[in-house]
Amino acid sequence: MEYYEAMKKGGKDVELLINMGVGHSFYLDKIALLTDPHTAAQVDHLIAGITDFIKNH
């Protein structure tokens, strides 16, 4: 959060994506991705957010 806040304060175009109910680096846990629908949905949300940011910049 500190990095995000510093970038915003510096006038940079940044977005903050928060994934609820998953741990750090959840998108790297292939077993959780394949077996836990919540984790899979959060990965989809993360990838969509990254894709949208790239398309708009």
SEFIZA-3560 file (N, C-alpha, C; in Angstrom, 3 decimals):
REM SEFIZA-3560
<numar><xx>0.810</xx><yy>-1.188</yy><zz>0.000</zz><atom>N</atom></numar>
<numar><xx>0.000</xx><yy>0.000</yy><zz>0.000</zz><atom>CA</atom></numar>
<numar><xx>0.860</xx><yy>1.261</yy><zz>0.000</zz><atom>C</atom></numar>
<numar><xx>2.012</xx><yy>1.205</yy><zz>0.660</zz><atom>N</atom></numar>
<numar><xx>2.862</xx><yy>2.390</yy><zz>0.714</zz><atom>CA</atom></numar>
<numar><xx>3.355</xx><yy>2.776</yy><zz>-0.683</zz><atom>C</atom></numar>
<numar><xx>3.717</xx><yy>1.771</yy><zz>-1.479</zz><atom>N</atom></numar>
<numar><xx>4.188</xx><yy>2.037</yy><zz>-2.838</zz><atom>CA</atom></numar>
<numar><xx>3.064</xx><yy>2.660</yy><zz>-3.670</zz><atom>C</atom></numar>
<numar><xx>1.878</xx><yy>2.099</yy><zz>-3.574</zz><atom>N</atom></numar>
<numar><xx>0.717</xx><yy>2.633</yy><zz>-4.285</zz><atom>CA</atom></numar>
<numar><xx>0.466</xx><yy>4.090</yy><zz>-3.895</zz><atom>C</atom></numar>
<numar><xx>0.461</xx><yy>4.361</yy><zz>-2.595</zz><atom>N</atom></numar>
<numar><xx>0.218</xx><yy>5.724</yy><zz>-2.116</zz><atom>CA</atom></numar>
<numar><xx>1.297</xx><yy>6.688</yy><zz>-2.611</zz><atom>C</atom></numar>
<numar><xx>2.537</xx><yy>6.252</yy><zz>-2.607</zz><atom>N</atom></numar>
<numar><xx>3.629</xx><yy>7.107</yy><zz>-3.077</zz><atom>CA</atom></numar>
<numar><xx>3.498</xx><yy>7.398</yy><zz>-4.572</zz><atom>C</atom></numar>
<numar><xx>3.115</xx><yy>6.401</yy><zz>-5.336</zz><atom>N</atom></numar>
<numar><xx>2.927</xx><yy>6.600</yy><zz>-6.774</zz><atom>CA</atom></numar>
<numar><xx>1.783</xx><yy>7.576</yy><zz>-7.040</zz><atom>C</atom></numar>
<numar><xx>0.673</xx><yy>7.421</yy><zz>-6.321</zz><atom>N</atom></numar>
<numar><xx>-0.456</xx><yy>8.344</yy><zz>-6.476</zz><atom>CA</atom></numar>
<numar><xx>-0.041</xx><yy>9.767</yy><zz>-6.107</zz><atom>C</atom></numar>
<numar><xx>0.674</xx><yy>9.888</yy><zz>-4.999</zz><atom>N</atom></numar>
<numar><xx>1.133</xx><yy>11.202</yy><zz>-4.546</zz><atom>CA</atom></numar>
<numar><xx>2.058</xx><yy>11.835</yy><zz>-5.581</zz><atom>C</atom></numar>
<numar><xx>2.822</xx><yy>10.991</yy><zz>-6.276</zz><atom>N</atom></numar>
<numar><xx>3.723</xx><yy>11.472</yy><zz>-7.310</zz><atom>CA</atom></numar>
<numar><xx>3.047</xx><yy>11.729</yy><zz>-8.647</zz><atom>C</atom></numar>
<numar><xx>1.724</xx><yy>11.576</yy><zz>-8.677</zz><atom>N</atom></numar>
<numar><xx>0.989</xx><yy>11.874</yy><zz>-9.901</zz><atom>CA</atom></numar>
<numar><xx>0.997</xx><yy>10.772</yy><zz>-10.938</zz><atom>C</atom></numar>
<numar><xx>1.397</xx><yy>9.576</yy><zz>-10.549</zz><atom>N</atom></numar>
<numar><xx>1.442</xx><yy>8.457</yy><zz>-11.486</zz><atom>CA</atom></numar>
<numar><xx>0.058</xx><yy>7.836</yy><zz>-11.638</zz><atom>C</atom></numar>
<numar><xx>-0.205</xx><yy>7.273</yy><zz>-12.802</zz><atom>N</atom></numar>
<numar><xx>-1.473</xx><yy>6.603</yy><zz>-13.067</zz><atom>CA</atom></numar>
<numar><xx>-1.344</xx><yy>5.153</yy><zz>-12.608</zz><atom>C</atom></numar>
<numar><xx>-1.871</xx><yy>4.865</yy><zz>-11.439</zz><atom>N</atom></numar>
<numar><xx>-1.793</xx><yy>3.521</yy><zz>-10.869</zz><atom>CA</atom></numar>
<numar><xx>-3.185</xx><yy>3.065</yy><zz>-10.466</zz><atom>C</atom></numar>
<numar><xx>-3.344</xx><yy>1.753</yy><zz>-10.360</zz><atom>N</atom></numar>
<numar><xx>-4.584</xx><yy>1.164</yy><zz>-9.872</zz><atom>CA</atom></numar>
<numar><xx>-4.236</xx><yy>0.157</yy><zz>-8.795</zz><atom>C</atom></numar>
<numar><xx>-5.100</xx><yy>0.042</yy><zz>-7.825</zz><atom>N</atom></numar>
<numar><xx>-4.911</xx><yy>-0.905</yy><zz>-6.736</zz><atom>CA</atom></numar>
<numar><xx>-5.960</xx><yy>-1.998</yy><zz>-6.862</zz><atom>C</atom></numar>
<numar><xx>-5.504</xx><yy>-3.236</yy><zz>-7.007</zz><atom>N</atom></numar>
<numar><xx>-6.405</xx><yy>-4.385</yy><zz>-7.048</zz><atom>CA</atom></numar>
<numar><xx>-6.266</xx><yy>-5.141</yy><zz>-5.740</zz><atom>C</atom></numar>
<numar><xx>-7.377</xx><yy>-5.372</yy><zz>-5.079</zz><atom>N</atom></numar>
<numar><xx>-7.370</xx><yy>-6.119</yy><zz>-3.826</zz><atom>CA</atom></numar>
<numar><xx>-8.112</xx><yy>-7.424</yy><zz>-4.047</zz><atom>C</atom></numar>
<numar><xx>-7.459</xx><yy>-8.515</yy><zz>-3.723</zz><atom>N</atom></numar>
<numar><xx>-8.063</xx><yy>-9.836</yy><zz>-3.834</zz><atom>CA</atom></numar>
<numar><xx>-8.353</xx><yy>-10.355</yy><zz>-2.439</zz><atom>C</atom></numar>
<numar><xx>-9.621</xx><yy>-10.487</yy><zz>-2.123</zz><atom>N</atom></numar>
<numar><xx>-10.049</xx><yy>-10.866</yy><zz>-0.781</zz><atom>CA</atom></numar>
<numar><xx>-10.048</xx><yy>-12.389</yy><zz>-0.599</zz><atom>C</atom></numar>
<numar><xx>-9.646</xx><yy>-12.816</yy><zz>0.573</zz><atom>N</atom></numar>
<numar><xx>-9.750</xx><yy>-14.221</yy><zz>0.941</zz><atom>CA</atom></numar>
<numar><xx>-8.688</xx><yy>-15.133</yy><zz>0.372</zz><atom>C</atom></numar>
<numar><xx>-7.607</xx><yy>-14.559</yy><zz>-0.131</zz><atom>N</atom></numar>
<numar><xx>-6.511</xx><yy>-15.374</yy><zz>-0.656</zz><atom>CA</atom></numar>
<numar><xx>-5.196</xx><yy>-14.861</yy><zz>-0.086</zz><atom>C</atom></numar>
<numar><xx>-4.222</xx><yy>-15.738</yy><zz>-0.019</zz><atom>N</atom></numar>
<numar><xx>-2.932</xx><yy>-15.375</yy><zz>0.539</zz><atom>CA</atom></numar>
<numar><xx>-2.011</xx><yy>-14.733</yy><zz>-0.483</zz><atom>C</atom></numar>
<numar><xx>-0.846</xx><yy>-14.363</yy><zz>-0.010</zz><atom>N</atom></numar>
<numar><xx>0.184</xx><yy>-13.757</yy><zz>-0.843</zz><atom>CA</atom></numar>
<numar><xx>0.602</xx><yy>-14.740</yy><zz>-1.936</zz><atom>C</atom></numar>
<numar><xx>0.762</xx><yy>-14.280</yy><zz>-3.138</zz><atom>N</atom></numar>
<numar><xx>1.174</xx><yy>-15.084</yy><zz>-4.295</zz><atom>CA</atom></numar>
<numar><xx>0.188</xx><yy>-16.200</yy><zz>-4.612</zz><atom>C</atom></numar>
<numar><xx>-1.096</xx><yy>-15.993</yy><zz>-4.309</zz><atom>N</atom></numar>
<numar><xx>-2.117</xx><yy>-17.009</yy><zz>-4.539</zz><atom>CA</atom></numar>
<numar><xx>-2.184</xx><yy>-17.444</yy><zz>-5.990</zz><atom>C</atom></numar>
<numar><xx>-1.859</xx><yy>-16.551</yy><zz>-6.911</zz><atom>N</atom></numar>
<numar><xx>-1.942</xx><yy>-16.842</yy><zz>-8.337</zz><atom>CA</atom></numar>
<numar><xx>-0.877</xx><yy>-17.838</yy><zz>-8.792</zz><atom>C</atom></numar>
<numar><xx>0.111</xx><yy>-18.112</yy><zz>-7.943</zz><atom>N</atom></numar>
<numar><xx>1.158</xx><yy>-19.082</yy><zz>-8.271</zz><atom>CA</atom></numar>
<numar><xx>0.841</xx><yy>-20.484</yy><zz>-7.754</zz><atom>C</atom></numar>
<numar><xx>-0.220</xx><yy>-20.634</yy><zz>-6.978</zz><atom>N</atom></numar>
<numar><xx>-0.574</xx><yy>-21.915</yy><zz>-6.362</zz><atom>CA</atom></numar>
<numar><xx>-1.490</xx><yy>-22.692</yy><zz>-7.300</zz><atom>C</atom></numar>
<numar><xx>-0.882</xx><yy>-23.499</yy><zz>-8.172</zz><atom>N</atom></numar>
<numar><xx>-1.651</xx><yy>-24.214</yy><zz>-9.194</zz><atom>CA</atom></numar>
<numar><xx>-2.666</xx><yy>-25.168</yy><zz>-8.586</zz><atom>C</atom></numar>
<numar><xx>-2.326</xx><yy>-25.818</yy><zz>-7.484</zz><atom>N</atom></numar>
<numar><xx>-3.269</xx><yy>-26.743</yy><zz>-6.851</zz><atom>CA</atom></numar>
<numar><xx>-4.503</xx><yy>-25.976</yy><zz>-6.366</zz><atom>C</atom></numar>
<numar><xx>-4.290</xx><yy>-24.865</yy><zz>-5.689</zz><atom>N</atom></numar>
<numar><xx>-5.425</xx><yy>-24.056</yy><zz>-5.226</zz><atom>CA</atom></numar>
<numar><xx>-6.226</xx><yy>-23.525</yy><zz>-6.406</zz><atom>C</atom></numar>
<numar><xx>-5.540</xx><yy>-23.130</yy><zz>-7.442</zz><atom>N</atom></numar>
<numar><xx>-6.204</xx><yy>-22.612</yy><zz>-8.630</zz><atom>CA</atom></numar>
<numar><xx>-7.130</xx><yy>-23.657</yy><zz>-9.248</zz><atom>C</atom></numar>
<numar><xx>-6.687</xx><yy>-24.907</yy><zz>-9.244</zz><atom>N</atom></numar>
<numar><xx>-7.468</xx><yy>-25.987</yy><zz>-9.850</zz><atom>CA</atom></numar>
<numar><xx>-8.548</xx><yy>-26.547</yy><zz>-8.934</zz><atom>C</atom></numar>
<numar><xx>-8.385</xx><yy>-26.411</yy><zz>-7.622</zz><atom>N</atom></numar>
<numar><xx>-9.312</xx><yy>-27.064</yy><zz>-6.694</zz><atom>CA</atom></numar>
<numar><xx>-10.203</xx><yy>-26.111</yy><zz>-5.904</zz><atom>C</atom></numar>
<numar><xx>-9.871</xx><yy>-24.843</yy><zz>-5.878</zz><atom>N</atom></numar>
<numar><xx>-10.636</xx><yy>-23.886</yy><zz>-5.078</zz><atom>CA</atom></numar>
<numar><xx>-11.287</xx><yy>-22.846</yy><zz>-5.988</zz><atom>C</atom></numar>
<numar><xx>-12.604</xx><yy>-22.890</yy><zz>-6.127</zz><atom>N</atom></numar>
<numar><xx>-13.285</xx><yy>-21.943</yy><zz>-7.018</zz><atom>CA</atom></numar>
<numar><xx>-13.057</xx><yy>-20.476</yy><zz>-6.638</zz><atom>C</atom></numar>
<numar><xx>-12.927</xx><yy>-20.193</yy><zz>-5.349</zz><atom>N</atom></numar>
<numar><xx>-12.692</xx><yy>-18.806</yy><zz>-4.919</zz><atom>CA</atom></numar>
<numar><xx>-11.328</xx><yy>-18.314</yy><zz>-5.402</zz><atom>C</atom></numar>
<numar><xx>-10.315</xx><yy>-19.149</yy><zz>-5.235</zz><atom>N</atom></numar>
<numar><xx>-8.977</xx><yy>-18.773</yy><zz>-5.705</zz><atom>CA</atom></numar>
<numar><xx>-8.982</xx><yy>-18.582</yy><zz>-7.215</zz><atom>C</atom></numar>
<numar><xx>-9.632</xx><yy>-19.488</yy><zz>-7.932</zz><atom>N</atom></numar>
<numar><xx>-9.710</xx><yy>-19.367</yy><zz>-9.391</zz><atom>CA</atom></numar>
<numar><xx>-10.396</xx><yy>-18.066</yy><zz>-9.796</zz><atom>C</atom></numar>
<numar><xx>-11.464</xx><yy>-17.707</yy><zz>-9.106</zz><atom>N</atom></numar>
<numar><xx>-12.176</xx><yy>-16.465</yy><zz>-9.415</zz><atom>CA</atom></numar>
<numar><xx>-11.304</xx><yy>-15.247</yy><zz>-9.132</zz><atom>C</atom></numar>
<numar><xx>-10.532</xx><yy>-15.294</yy><zz>-8.044</zz><atom>N</atom></numar>
<numar><xx>-9.657</xx><yy>-14.173</yy><zz>-7.713</zz><atom>CA</atom></numar>
<numar><xx>-8.525</xx><yy>-14.034</yy><zz>-8.729</zz><atom>C</atom></numar>
<numar><xx>-8.017</xx><yy>-15.154</yy><zz>-9.235</zz><atom>N</atom></numar>
<numar><xx>-6.990</xx><yy>-15.100</yy><zz>-10.282</zz><atom>CA</atom></numar>
<numar><xx>-7.592</xx><yy>-14.486</yy><zz>-11.542</zz><atom>C</atom></numar>
<numar><xx>-8.802</xx><yy>-14.896</yy><zz>-11.901</zz><atom>N</atom></numar>
<numar><xx>-9.468</xx><yy>-14.310</yy><zz>-13.069</zz><atom>CA</atom></numar>
<numar><xx>-9.625</xx><yy>-12.797</yy><zz>-12.900</zz><atom>C</atom></numar>
<numar><xx>-10.009</xx><yy>-12.370</yy><zz>-11.694</zz><atom>N</atom></numar>
<numar><xx>-10.168</xx><yy>-10.939</yy><zz>-11.397</zz><atom>CA</atom></numar>
<numar><xx>-8.828</xx><yy>-10.207</yy><zz>-11.546</zz><atom>C</atom></numar>
<numar><xx>-7.770</xx><yy>-10.809</yy><zz>-11.044</zz><atom>N</atom></numar>
<numar><xx>-6.441</xx><yy>-10.205</yy><zz>-11.129</zz><atom>CA</atom></numar>
<numar><xx>-5.992</xx><yy>-10.072</yy><zz>-12.584</zz><atom>C</atom></numar>
<numar><xx>-6.116</xx><yy>-11.150</yy><zz>-13.351</zz><atom>N</atom></numar>
<numar><xx>-5.691</xx><yy>-11.135</yy><zz>-14.755</zz><atom>CA</atom></numar>
<numar><xx>-6.514</xx><yy>-10.117</yy><zz>-15.551</zz><atom>C</atom></numar>
<numar><xx>-7.814</xx><yy>-10.053</yy><zz>-15.295</zz><atom>N</atom></numar>
<numar><xx>-8.669</xx><yy>-9.082</yy><zz>-15.987</zz><atom>CA</atom></numar>
<numar><xx>-8.248</xx><yy>-7.653</yy><zz>-15.647</zz><atom>C</atom></numar>
<numar><xx>-7.916</xx><yy>-7.405</yy><zz>-14.394</zz><atom>N</atom></numar>
<numar><xx>-7.476</xx><yy>-6.073</yy><zz>-13.991</zz><atom>CA</atom></numar>
<numar><xx>-6.176</xx><yy>-5.670</yy><zz>-14.655</zz><atom>C</atom></numar>
<numar><xx>-5.243</xx><yy>-6.597</yy><zz>-14.713</zz><atom>N</atom></numar>
<numar><xx>-3.961</xx><yy>-6.324</yy><zz>-15.378</zz><atom>CA</atom></numar>
<numar><xx>-4.186</xx><yy>-6.072</yy><zz>-16.867</zz><atom>C</atom></numar>
<numar><xx>-5.004</xx><yy>-6.916</yy><zz>-17.491</zz><atom>N</atom></numar>
<numar><xx>-5.299</xx><yy>-6.772</yy><zz>-18.917</zz><atom>CA</atom></numar>
<numar><xx>-5.945</xx><yy>-5.426</yy><zz>-19.216</zz><atom>C</atom></numar>
<numar><xx>-6.926</xx><yy>-5.036</yy><zz>-18.417</zz><atom>N</atom></numar>
<numar><xx>-7.588</xx><yy>-3.744</yy><zz>-18.612</zz><atom>CA</atom></numar>
<numar><xx>-6.605</xx><yy>-2.588</yy><zz>-18.464</zz><atom>C</atom></numar>
<numar><xx>-5.734</xx><yy>-2.663</yy><zz>-17.463</zz><atom>N</atom></numar>
<numar><xx>-4.761</xx><yy>-1.593</yy><zz>-17.252</zz><atom>CA</atom></numar>
<numar><xx>-3.839</xx><yy>-1.460</yy><zz>-18.465</zz><atom>C</atom></numar>
<numar><xx>-3.360</xx><yy>-2.592</yy><zz>-18.965</zz><atom>N</atom></numar>
<numar><xx>-2.461</xx><yy>-2.570</yy><zz>-20.126</zz><atom>CA</atom></numar>
<numar><xx>-3.180</xx><yy>-2.020</yy><zz>-21.358</zz><atom>C</atom></numar>
<numar><xx>-4.406</xx><yy>-2.454</yy><zz>-21.583</zz><atom>N</atom></numar>
<numar><xx>-5.163</xx><yy>-1.974</yy><zz>-22.745</zz><atom>CA</atom></numar>
<numar><xx>-5.395</xx><yy>-0.465</yy><zz>-22.694</zz><atom>C</atom></numar>
<numar><xx>-5.552</xx><yy>0.072</yy><zz>-21.501</zz><atom>N</atom></numar>
<numar><xx>-5.847</xx><yy>1.494</yy><zz>-21.349</zz><atom>CA</atom></numar>
<numar><xx>-4.608</xx><yy>2.377</yy><zz>-21.247</zz><atom>C</atom></numar>
<numar><xx>-3.441</xx><yy>1.772</yy><zz>-21.259</zz><atom>N</atom></numar>
<numar><xx>-2.220</xx><yy>2.570</yy><zz>-21.135</zz><atom>CA</atom></numar>
<numar><xx>-1.317</xx><yy>2.196</yy><zz>-22.261</zz><atom>C</atom></numar>
//
